[in-house]
């Protein structure tokens, strides 16, 4: 059974303030552009799939995007709350 399509108000209830939308039109590869959109600027009943269908990339004009959690905000908030930093440490190789 598929999960229900989350709405803008669902995201806001989860504490989200923004969402990233990545360029990924179905008819071709995305250009790599993405935008961060404030959730309070969107209709509360808009679903994730409706947002995806209505987006147009401002860089290449591609229609349809991939909405997802604003990960930069998420990691920044996580760092503020716990001190954890998501920057990977360099790998050290030992010759044996």
N, C-alpha and C positions, 0 to 999 in steps of 0.2 A: 504494500500500500504506500503510495507516494506521500511525502510530507506536505503539509499545507504551504502554499506560497506566502512567505512572510510579507507583511506590509510595512510601510514607513512607520506607522505607530507601534508596530511590534519592535522594530529596531530601537526606536526612542525609549520604549519601556525597558529595553535591555541596557539602557545607558549610553547608547550610541548617539553621537552628535553629527557625524559625517559618514559618507560612504564614498568609496572609490569606484569609478566606472572606467574600465579599460576598453580601448578600441579593439573589438574583435567581431567584425561583421561576418555573418555566416557565409557570404558569397566569396570571401577572400581572406587572406591573413591580415590581422590587424597591423596598424602602423606602429604600435608600441606606445602611443600617446595615452595618457590617462588624466582624469580630472577628479578632484575631490569636491563633492557636492554636500552642502549643508542640508540635513534632513528636514529642518524646520522650514525650508524653502519649497518643499514638495507636499502634495496633498497627502494627508494622513492615511487614506485608504488605498493609496497607490501600492500595488504589489511589486515584488522584485522583477517578475517577468514583464509587467507593464513598463517599468522603468527601462528595462533592457530594450524593449521594442521601440521605445520613444527616443532613445538617445541617438545623436548624430555627432560624430567626431569633429571637433573644431579644427583639427590639423589636416585630415584627409577627406572629410565628408562622408566617411563610411557610416552606414546606418546599423544600429544594433550594437549594444555594448555589453560588457560583463560586469554587473554590479557586484561588489564584494566589500568586506569589512575594510575600513581604513586602517591598514596595518601600521603605518607610521605613527598615527595617533595611539593605536593600541600599545605598541612597544614603548612609546614615550610615557604613557600612563602607567604601564607596568614598571618602568624604571623609577618613576616618581614614588610609586607605592611600595616597591620592594627593594630597589637598588640594583636589580638585575639588569644587565646590559646584554642585548642580543648580538653584539658585534663578535664575530668568531675570532678566537685566538689563533695565531699562526701555528701550524703543525711543525713539530720538531722531529727530525729523523735522526736516529742514532745508528751509526755503522757498527755492525757486530760481527 
